[in-house]
Amino acid sequence: MNTVQELITRSFHARPLEDKLQIKRLGPDRPDLQLQQVTQDRGKSYNRTFSNTWYTKADWLTGCPSKNKLFCFPCLLFNGDFPWTREEVTDLKHLSEKIKKHAHTRKHMENVTRLGMLGDAPIEQHISNAYRQTIQKHNETVDRNRHILSKIIDCIRFCGAFELALRGHDESEGSTNPGIFMGLVDLVASIDKEMEAHLARATVFKGTSKTIQNELLECMLEIIRSHIVQELLNTDFVAIEADDTTDVATQTQSVLVFRYLDNGYNVVERFYGCAHLKNSTAETITAAILRQLNFIFPELQQRKKLIAQSYDGASVMSGSHGGVQKRIRDVYPNAHYVHCHAHQLNLIMQQAVSKISETRIVFQDVGGMAAFFSRSPKRMEALQEIVDKRVPRGASTRWNYNIRTVQLIFQYREDLVQCFEAIEANKTFDFKSHSEARGFARTLKDREFQFFLFLFEKIMTKVENLYNQLQGRDVDTVSVKRFTTEFVASINIVRDEVDNLDSQLPAASTFSNHRKNITTLVRSAKEICDIVIVQAQERFAFTKHLGSAALLESKYFEKYNESFPEHALHEAVEAYPMLNQEDLKSELTVMYSMPVYQKAKDGRSLLSLIHELNMGKTFTETVALLKIVITTPMTTSEAERSFSALKRIKTFLRNTMLQERLNALAMLSIESKLVQNIADFNVQVIEKFAALRDRRAEFRYKK
């Protein structure tokens, strides 16, 4: 049964153990072979004949009389290298070299070892019982330590997700205010006996010190970032959103957010981290951003997938010669700059207010009313009793706060008049409160103030609608163009209704100072609307790389079918050279001619429709353009949300902390859903924690 023919006919693996052991005892079959070889060398002919002495050169050689060829016995049994198991060896001239070469291959040595161990007891059984018990005891200790560490990680994750302070006022034993983290640890110990026993007897490793917290936070940050980096490397196109702010500790922080599509073509915006800046110059901000980008995209080919960068309109960020966006494009040429459209909206409203003197006065009065109540708890109490609402204070750079102020004053103007009059009549208030309250009451009754209040309530409603639309994470270039077009149209409607605005004012209102007649106010109101319309058309104009969105606006597909938009196509290919112009034009021509694609409202719905119809491999260039359009961020709203989280963390988790700790806590808060979706997150943290340095407590298993 040890012949080559028998072993080829019936696999060694398929045989019972008794037959395998018998074949091992018999060893390789060594029959006489009639193997001859005639070779030519330097004009002479040599006749070589196989001799049985070849078997002595390698104890693993075996032969097959029927095939008249040589084989490797161990490799034949355990599926080794192909030439010595199936192709066979007949070259006698180079046989010595072949034998030496094969004898040193890894596969051959493994097969020889497996044949030698066949029938022996596993090596583990040769280990002494004492040693095996030591390993078992060690692994049981590791199980307990990992269980305890996993519970501590859960407590840190909880505090991070809900932006709760890890450290308390006094964490010493017996303290009445040990902090939320220690409180959570004690809570876990009350329901987990192993945790309770660990805290009671721990001398080497307790796991609750500040150092251990920082190391665990560092490990968590690295794992989350590595997960984000892997997603970035797997996606086709990436965009960044960045901004800087001064935190509660008066330190300048720069935030970096990545925007891309996941495998399901959902828009993902990931907070990557914040960096402390020495100053707010273009050089410093650029260096902070490039330091993180170059780590993620070290290769030149990978840098081509960065297709957009979105910042606010500050000159240090948007400057076309020395700004951050220009410096980033010098390294990442496809990263086109997008001015945040939410900031653009702020600038539009600032222009509308600052150009007309009447509107400046109106917003000074509006801001004065909000400040009047915010400066005194006693006034706030009077407001709460009558209006049952707080008047939010506006901001020159955040028009969503001005929107709320205008809308609340418009809605509760009569109640506010009653409140101001009540304060004026109440003798417990000081003279300044009486004077200001009397003035604000007269202002609210003034017909001119009411006229502009009614006007801006209508405008602000449209502004708020656009602002909310721009804050959506799924918003893309195509949808933003539709939103801004609808916004301009809605302001035009408000302008047309200005002539009838006087009839909507309360009949009891009068011009207190007789400064303007209604005709002049109507003219000023139309001028305000015109400023908003012109500014919106200029600032929301889609040119150059943003012009590619015009190719994907479904409402124009029928028009494009008759006259192809060559200019928009040229701009798209010029901005994104990775696109093939001829193929893209052919695909779009077909798409424009088919009514089914006209149903899509925006880029995401069009991309979804293409994949529903299983046309992704047909419209490859169109899909690439859609991914670019969807990936391009139109606002830095995610960066703004990150700032809010950073400020809360700095406020509640002590103003001074290491930058790594701040990044880790911010990551746990902002990307809490991502953390929940990472499989075996705690296990990965423990593995990385154990590898940081040698621990006095055991966290690694032995085999």
C-alpha positions in Angstrom: 0.0 0.0 0.0 3.0 2.3 0.0 3.5 2.3 -3.8 3.1 5.6 -5.6 0.3 4.2 -7.8 -1.6 3.1 -4.8 -1.2 6.4 -3.0 -2.3 8.4 -6.1 -5.3 6.1 -6.6 -6.5 6.4 -3.0 -5.6 9.6 -1.1 -3.6 9.2 2.1 -6.0 11.5 4.0 -8.9 9.3 3.2 -7.4 6.2 4.8 -8.0 5.0 8.3 -5.3 5.6 11.0 -4.2 1.9 10.9 -3.4 2.1 7.2 -1.6 5.4 7.7 0.6 3.9 10.4 1.3 0.8 8.2 2.3 3.1 5.3 4.6 5.0 7.6 6.2 1.7 8.8 6.7 0.5 5.2 8.3 3.8 4.2 8.8 4.9 0.6 8.7 2.3 -2.2 12.0 2.1 -4.1 11.5 0.1 -7.3 14.0 -0.2 -10.2 13.2 2.4 -12.8 14.1 2.2 -16.5 14.7 5.9 -16.5 17.1 7.2 -19.2 18.0 10.6 -20.4 20.1 11.7 -23.5 21.6 15.2 -23.3 23.8 17.4 -25.5 26.6 19.4 -24.0 29.3 21.2 -26.1 28.7 19.1 -29.1 28.9 15.8 -27.2 26.1 13.4 -26.4 25.6 12.0 -22.9 23.4 9.0 -22.0 22.3 9.0 -18.3 20.6 6.0 -16.7 18.8 6.0 -13.3 20.5 3.8 -10.6 19.1 2.6 -7.3 22.0 4.4 -5.6 20.0 7.6 -6.0 17.7 6.4 -3.3 20.5 6.7 -0.8 21.0 10.4 -1.5 17.6 11.3 -0.1 15.6 8.9 2.2 12.3 10.5 1.0 12.7 9.5 -2.7 10.3 7.1 -4.1 9.6 5.9 -7.6 6.8 4.6 -9.8 7.6 1.8 -12.3 4.4 2.4 -14.3 5.1 6.1 -14.7 8.9 5.6 -14.7 9.3 8.8 -12.7 10.5 10.0 -9.2 8.3 11.4 -6.4 8.7 12.8 -2.8 7.2 10.3 -0.4 6.1 12.8 2.5 4.9 15.4 0.0 2.9 12.7 -1.8 1.2 11.8 1.5 0.5 15.4 2.6 0.0 17.3 -0.6 3.3 19.0 -1.0 5.0 20.9 -3.9 3.5 20.2 -7.3 6.5 19.0 -9.2 7.2 16.2 -6.7 3.7 15.0 -6.2 1.8 15.3 -9.5 4.1 16.5 -12.3 6.8 14.0 -11.3 10.6 14.4 -11.8 12.6 12.9 -14.7 15.5 15.3 -15.3 18.5 13.2 -14.3 21.0 15.9 -15.3 19.8 18.3 -12.6 18.5 15.8 -10.2 21.0 16.5 -7.5 20.2 20.2 -7.6 16.5 19.5 -7.5 16.8 17.2 -4.5 18.8 19.8 -2.5 16.4 22.6 -3.4 13.3 20.6 -2.6 14.8 19.4 0.7 15.0 23.0 2.0 11.5 24.1 1.0 9.2 24.9 3.9 6.4 22.7 2.6 8.7 19.7 2.4 10.1 20.2 5.9 6.5 20.6 7.3 5.4 17.3 5.6 8.5 15.4 6.9 7.7 16.7 10.4 4.0 15.7 10.1 5.0 12.2 8.9 7.5 11.8 11.8 4.8 12.9 14.3 2.1 10.6 12.8 1.0 8.2 15.5 2.7 10.0 18.3 0.8 11.7 21.1 0.2 15.5 20.6 3.1 17.5 22.0 0.7 19.1 24.5 0.4 15.8 26.2 4.1 15.6 26.8 4.0 18.8 28.8 4.0 18.1 32.5 0.7 18.3 34.4 2.2 21.0 36.7 3.1 23.3 33.7 -0.3 22.8 32.1 -2.0 23.7 35.4 0.2 26.8 35.6 -0.9 27.9 32.2 -4.6 27.2 33.0 -4.3 29.2 36.3 -2.6 32.1 34.4 -5.4 32.2 31.8 -8.0 32.2 34.5 -6.3 35.2 36.0 -6.2 36.9 32.6 -10.0 36.2 32.3 -10.7 38.0 35.6 -8.4 40.9 34.8 -9.9 41.4 31.4 -13.4 41.2 32.8 -12.5 44.0 35.3 -10.8 46.1 32.7 -13.8 45.7 30.3 -16.1 47.0 33.1 -13.8 50.0 33.6 -13.8 50.7 29.9 -17.6 50.6 29.9 -17.6 53.3 32.6 -15.2 55.5 30.7 -17.3 55.0 27.5 -20.4 56.0 29.4 -18.9 59.2 30.7 -17.4 60.1 27.3 -20.6 59.5 25.4 -22.6 61.7 27.7 -19.8 64.3 28.3 -19.6 63.6 32.0 -16.6 64.5 34.1 -14.4 61.4 34.8 -12.6 63.0 37.7 -14.3 64.2 40.9 -13.5 66.8 43.5 -12.0 64.3 45.8 -11.4 60.7 44.7 -9.9 59.5 47.9 -11.5 56.5 49.8 -14.4 57.6 51.9 -15.0 60.8 49.9 -18.5 62.1 49.6 -17.9 63.5 46.1 -15.6 61.0 44.2 -17.0 62.0 40.8 -19.3 60.3 38.3 -16.6 57.8 37.0 -15.9 56.5 40.5 -19.6 56.5 41.2 -20.2 54.3 38.1 -17.4 52.0 39.2 -19.0 51.6 42.6 -22.4 51.0 41.0 -20.9 48.2 38.8 -19.3 46.7 41.9 -22.6 46.6 43.6 -24.0 44.3 40.9 -20.9 42.5 39.9 -19.2 40.3 42.5 -15.9 40.0 40.7 -15.7 43.8 40.4 -16.5 44.1 44.1 -13.9 41.6 45.1 -11.3 43.2 42.9 -11.8 46.7 44.3 -11.6 45.3 47.9 -8.3 43.4 47.5 -6.6 45.0 44.5 -3.0 46.0 45.4 -1.1 45.7 42.1 -3.7 47.0 39.6 -6.9 48.7 40.6 -7.6 50.4 37.2 -9.2 53.6 38.3 -6.1 55.9 38.5 -5.7 59.0 36.2 -2.8 57.3 34.4 -4.9 54.2 33.6 -7.8 56.4 32.4 -5.5 58.3 30.1 -3.9 55.2 28.7 -7.4 53.6 28.1 -8.6 56.8 26.4 -5.5 56.8 24.2 -6.2 53.2 23.2 -9.8 54.0 22.4 -8.8 57.0 20.3 -6.3 55.0 18.3 -8.9 52.2 17.6 -11.6 54.6 16.5 -9.2 56.5 14.3 -7.9 53.3 12.7 -11.5 52.4 11.9 -12.1 55.8 10.3 -8.8 55.6 8.4 -9.8 52.2 7.0 -13.2 53.6 5.9 -11.3 56.5 4.2 -9.0 54.1 2.3 -12.0 52.0 1.1 -14.0 54.9 -0.2 -13.6 56.6 -3.6 -13.7 60.2 -2.7 -13.1 62.2 0.5 -13.8 65.8 1.5 -12.7 67.7 4.6 -14.4 70.3 6.8 -12.2 72.4 9.1 -12.7 75.4 11.4 -11.0 76.9 14.4 -12.3 78.4 17.6 -11.2 79.6 21.0 -12.3 77.2 23.7 -13.3 77.9 27.3 -9.6 77.7 28.4 -8.7 80.5 25.8 -6.8 78.0 23.7 -7.3 78.0 19.9 -8.5 74.6 18.7 -8.8 73.4 15.1 -11.3 70.7 14.2 -11.0 68.3 11.2 -14.0 66.4 9.9 -14.0 64.0 7.0 -17.0 63.5 4.7 -17.4 60.5 2.4 -19.8 57.8 1.3 -19.9 54.4 3.0 -20.4 51.1 1.2 -24.2 51.7 1.2 -23.7 55.1 -0.4 -24.8 56.9 2.8 -23.2 60.2 3.6 -20.8 59.9 6.5 -19.2 62.8 8.4 -16.6 61.7 10.9 -14.9 63.8 13.5 -11.2 63.0 13.3 -9.8 65.2 16.0 -8.9 68.6 17.2 -5.4 70.2 17.3 -4.2 73.0 19.6 -3.0 75.9 17.5 -0.4 78.4 18.7 -2.0 81.1 16.6 -4.7 81.4 13.8 -2.4 82.1 10.9 -2.7 80.3 7.6 0.7 78.6 8.1 -0.2 77.2 11.5 -3.7 76.0 10.5 -2.4 74.4 7.2 0.4 72.6 9.0 -2.2 71.2 11.5 -4.4 69.9 8.7 -1.6 68.6 6.5 -0.1 66.7 9.5 -3.2 64.7 9.8 -3.9 64.3 6.1 -0.4 63.2 5.2 -0.6 60.5 7.9 -3.8 59.1 6.4 -2.8 59.5 2.7 0.9 58.9 2.6 1.0 57.8 -1.1 0.6 60.3 -4.0 -2.0 58.1 -5.7 -4.2 58.2 -2.5 -4.1 62.0 -2.4 -6.2 62.3 -5.6 -9.3 61.1 -3.8 -9.4 64.3 -1.7 -11.8 66.3 -3.9 -13.1 69.2 -1.6 -12.3 71.3 1.4 -14.9 73.5 3.1 -14.3 76.4 5.5 -15.8 79.7 6.4 -15.2 82.8 4.4 -12.4 84.3 6.6 -9.5 85.5 4.5 -7.0 83.3 6.4 -9.0 80.3 5.2 -10.4 81.3 1.8 -7.5 83.4 0.5 -6.7 82.5 -3.1 -3.0 83.2 -2.8 -1.9 82.5 0.7 -5.0 81.1 2.4 -5.4 77.7 3.9 -7.4 76.4 0.9 -4.6 77.4 -1.5 -1.9 75.8 0.6 -3.9 72.6 0.8 -4.4 72.6 -2.9 -0.7 72.9 -3.5 -0.4 69.4 -2.0 -3.8 68.0 -2.9 -4.6 69.5 -6.3 -8.1 68.0 -6.6 -9.3 69.5 -3.2 -11.5 72.3 -4.4 -12.6 75.0 -2.0 -16.2 75.4 -1.0 -17.3 78.4 1.1 -19.7 77.2 3.8 -23.2 78.1 2.6 -24.4 78.6 6.1 -21.7 81.3 6.6 -22.8 82.7 3.2 -26.3 83.0 4.5 -25.0 84.9 7.5 -23.2 87.3 5.2 -26.3 87.9 3.1 -28.4 88.9 6.1 -25.6 91.1 7.5 -25.5 93.0 4.2 -29.3 93.3 4.2 -29.3 94.8 7.7 -26.3 97.0 7.4 -27.1 98.7 4.1 -30.4 100.3 5.4 -30.4 102.6 8.4 -33.9 101.7 9.4 -33.1 98.1 9.7 -30.0 98.7 11.8 -32.2 100.6 14.2 -34.8 97.8 14.3 -32.2 95.2 15.1 -30.6 97.4 17.7 -34.0 97.6 19.4 -34.5 93.8 19.1 -31.1 93.2 20.6 -31.8 95.7 23.3 -35.0 93.9 24.3 -33.2 90.6 24.7 -30.3 92.2 26.6 -32.8 94.1 28.9 -34.1 90.8 30.3 -30.9 88.9 30.3 -29.1 91.4 32.5 -31.5 91.1 35.5 -33.0 88.0 37.1 -35.8 90.1 38.5 -36.7 91.3 34.9 -36.5 87.7 33.8 -38.9 86.7 36.5 -41.4 89.3 35.3 -41.0 88.1 31.7 -41.6 84.5 32.8 -44.8 85.4 34.7 -46.4 87.2 31.8 -44.9 85.8 28.6 -43.7 82.4 29.9 -40.9 82.6 27.3 -37.3 83.7 27.3 -36.1 86.2 24.7 -32.9 84.7 23.1 -30.1 87.0 22.5 -29.0 87.5 18.8 -25.5 87.3 17.4 -23.8 89.2 14.6 -22.3 86.0 13.2 -25.0 83.4 13.9 -28.2 84.5 12.3 -30.2 81.6 13.5 -30.2 83.2 16.9 -31.5 86.5 15.4 -34.2 84.5 13.7 -35.4 83.1 17.0 -35.4 86.6 18.6 -37.3 88.2 15.8 -39.9 85.4 15.6 -40.5 85.4 19.4 -40.9 89.2 19.6 -43.3 89.1 16.6 -45.3 86.2 18.1 -45.5 87.7 21.6 -45.4 91.4 20.9 -48.6 92.2 22.8 -47.6 90.1 25.8 -44.2 91.9 25.7 -45.9 95.3 25.7 -47.9 94.2 28.7 -44.7 93.0 30.4 -42.8 96.2 29.8 -45.8 98.3 31.1 -46.0 96.0 34.2 -42.3 96.6 34.9 -42.8 100.4 34.4 -45.7 100.4 36.9 -43.9 98.3 39.5 -42.2 100.6 42.0 -39.8 97.9 43.2 -37.8 98.2 39.9 -35.1 100.8 39.7 -35.3 104.0 37.6 -33.2 102.6 34.7 -35.6 99.6 34.4 -38.6 102.0 34.3 -37.0 104.2 31.7 -35.9 101.3 29.4 -39.2 99.4 29.8 -41.2 102.6 28.8 -39.0 103.0 25.8 -39.4 99.4 24.6 -43.2 99.5 25.1 -43.3 102.6 22.9 -41.1 100.9 20.3 -43.3 97.8 20.1 -46.4 100.1 19.5 -44.6 102.1 16.8 -45.9 101.5 13.3 -42.5 101.8 11.6 -41.0 99.2 14.0 -44.0 96.9 13.5 -43.7 97.3 9.7 -40.1 96.1 9.7 -40.8 93.5 12.4 -43.6 92.0 10.1 -41.3 92.2 7.1 -38.3 90.5 8.8 -40.6 87.8 10.3 -41.5 86.9 6.8 -37.9 87.0 5.6 -36.6 85.2 8.6 -39.0 82.4 8.1 -37.5 81.8 4.7 -34.0 82.2 6.1 -34.7 79.7 8.8 -36.0 77.2 6.4 -32.9 77.5 4.2 -30.7 77.4 7.3 -32.3 74.2 8.5 -32.0 72.7 5.0 -28.3 73.5 4.9 -27.6 71.9 8.3 -28.6 68.4 7.0 -25.7 65.9 6.8 -27.1 64.4 3.6 -27.3 67.7 1.7 -25.3 67.7 -1.6 -24.5 70.1 -4.3 -27.6 69.4 -6.4 -30.0 69.8 -3.5 -28.3 73.0 -2.2 -28.7 74.5 -5.7 -32.4 73.6 -5.5 -32.7 75.0 -2.0 -31.0 78.3 -2.8 -33.1 78.8 -6.0 -36.3 78.2 -4.0 -35.0 80.7 -1.4 -34.5 83.4 -4.0 -38.0 82.7 -5.4 -39.6 82.9 -1.9 -37.9 86.3 -1.2 -39.3 87.5 -4.5 -42.8 86.5 -3.3 -42.2 88.5 0.0 -41.1 91.5 -2.1 -44.3 91.3 -4.1 -46.4 91.2 -0.9 -44.7 94.3 0.6 -47.3 96.7 -0.9 -50.0 94.9 1.2 -47.9 94.8 4.4 -49.4 98.0 5.9 -52.9 96.4 6.0 -51.6 93.6 8.2 -50.4 95.9 11.0 -52.5 96.4 14.1 -55.0 99.3 13.7 -54.0 100.8 17.1 -50.3 101.3 16.0 -49.1 104.8 15.1 -46.0 106.5 13.9 -44.7 107.7 17.3 -42.1 110.1 15.8 -43.6 110.6 12.4 -40.2 109.9 10.8 -41.4 108.0 7.7 -44.6 107.6 5.8 -45.8 104.2 4.6 -44.6 104.9 1.0 -41.0 105.4 2.1 -41.2 102.2 4.3 -42.4 100.2 1.4 -39.6 101.4 -0.8 -37.1 100.6 1.9 -38.6 97.1 2.4 -38.3 96.4 -1.3 -34.7 97.6 -1.2 -34.0 95.1 1.6 -35.5 92.3 -0.4 -33.5 93.3 -3.5 -30.3 93.2 -1.5 -31.1 89.7 -0.2 -32.0 88.5 -3.7 -28.9 90.0 -5.4 -26.5 88.8 -2.6 -28.0 85.3 -2.7 -27.7 85.1 -6.5 -24.1 86.2 -6.3 -23.0 84.2 -3.2 -24.9 81.0 -4.1 -23.8 81.1 -7.8 -22.5 77.6 -8.8 -19.4 78.2 -10.9 -16.3 76.3 -11.8 -16.2 72.9 -9.9 -19.6 73.5 -8.4 -21.0 74.0 -11.9 -20.8 70.2 -12.4 -24.0 70.0 -10.3 -25.9 71.4 -13.3 -25.3 68.2 -15.2 -27.2 66.2 -12.6 -30.3 68.4 -12.1 -33.1 66.1 -13.1 -35.6 69.0 -13.8 -33.4 70.1 -16.7 -32.9 66.6 -18.2 -35.6 67.1 -20.8 -34.0 70.5 -21.8 -30.5 68.9 -21.9 -31.8 66.2 -24.2 -32.4 68.8 -26.8 -29.3 70.9 -26.1 -26.4 69.2 -24.2 -24.7 71.4 -21.6 -21.2 71.3 -23.1 -19.9 74.2 -20.8 -20.9 72.4 -17.6 -19.4 69.2 -18.9 -16.1 71.0 -19.7 -16.0 72.6 -16.2 -16.7 69.2 -14.5 -13.8 67.4 -16.4 -11.5 70.3 -15.9 -12.1 70.4 -12.2 -12.0 66.6 -11.8 -9.4 65.1 -14.3 -10.1 61.6 -13.1 -13.4 61.7 -15.2 -13.4 60.6 -18.8 -15.1 63.3 -20.9 -16.2 61.2 -23.8 -17.6 58.4 -21.7 -19.3 60.8 -19.3 -21.0 62.7 -22.2 -22.2 59.4 -23.7 -23.7 58.2 -20.4 -25.4 61.6 -19.7 -26.8 61.7 -23.2 -28.5 58.4 -22.6 -29.7 59.4 -19.2 -31.2 62.7 -20.4 -33.2 60.8 -23.0 -34.9 58.4 -20.5 -37.8 59.8 -18.4 -37.2 57.3 -15.6 -34.2 59.4 -14.4 -36.2 62.6 -14.3 -37.9 61.4 -11.1 -34.7 61.9 -9.0 -34.8 65.0 -6.8 -31.1 65.2 -5.9 -27.8 63.5 -6.3 -28.4 60.8 -3.6 -31.8 59.8 -5.1 -30.3 59.7 -8.6 -27.4 57.5 -7.4 -29.9 55.2 -5.5 -32.0 54.9 -8.7 -29.0 53.9 -10.8 -28.2 51.1 -8.4 -31.8 50.0 -8.1 -31.9 49.6 -11.8 -28.5 47.8 -11.6 -26.9 50.3 -14.0 -23.8 51.0 -11.9 -21.5 49.2 -14.3 -23.1 50.9 -17.3 -22.9 54.5 -16.0 -19.5 54.3 -14.4 -18.4 57.9 -15.1 -21.8 59.3 -14.0 -21.7 57.3 -10.8 -18.2 58.8 -10.2 -19.5 62.3 -10.8 -22.4 61.7 -8.5 -20.1 60.5 -5.7 -18.0 63.6 -6.1 -21.1 65.9 -6.0 -22.5 64.1 -3.0 -19.2 64.0 -1.1 -18.6 67.7 -1.6 -19.6 69.4 1.7 -21.7 72.6 1.3 -21.5 73.6 5.0 -19.2 73.1 7.9 -22.1 72.3 10.2 -20.4 69.1 11.5 -17.4 71.1 12.5 -19.6 73.6 14.3 -21.3 70.8 16.1 -17.9 69.4 17.1 -17.0 72.8 18.6 -20.1 72.7 20.7 -19.0 69.3 22.1 -15.5 70.5 22.7 -16.7 73.5 24.7 -19.0 71.3 26.8 -16.2 68.9 27.5 -13.8 71.6 28.4 -16.4 73.2 30.6 -17.5 70.2 32.6 -14.3 68.0 32.4 -12.0 70.8 33.8 -10.5 73.5 31.6 -6.9 72.2 31.5 -6.3 68.7 30.2 -4.0 66.9 27.8 -4.8 67.3 24.1 -4.9 63.5 23.7 -7.4 63.2 26.5 -9.6 66.0 25.0 -9.5 64.3 21.6 -10.4 60.9 23.1 -13.3 62.3 25.1 -14.6 64.3 22.1 -14.4 61.2 19.9 -16.3 59.1 22.4 -19.0 61.8 22.5 -19.3 62.8 18.9 -18.8 59.4 17.4 -20.7 57.4 20.1 -22.7 55.5 17.4 -19.6 54.5 15.6 -18.1 53.1 18.8 -21.2 51.0 19.4 -20.9 49.6 15.9 -17.2 48.5 16.2 -17.2 44.8 16.8 -15.4 43.7 20.0 -14.4 47.3 20.8 -13.5 46.5 24.4 -11.4 43.5 23.4 -9.5 45.6 20.9 -8.9 48.3 23.6 -7.7 45.7 26.1 -5.3 44.2 23.5 -3.8 47.6 22.7 -3.7 48.5 26.4 -1.8 45.3 27.2 0.7 46.0 24.4 1.5 49.6 25.5 4.0 48.4 28.1 4.7 45.6 30.6 2.0 45.4 33.1 2.1 44.2 36.7 -1.3 42.7 36.1 -1.7 39.9 33.5 -3.8 40.7 30.4 -2.3 38.3 27.8 -3.2 34.6 27.4 -0.6 31.8 27.2 -1.0 28.8 25.0 
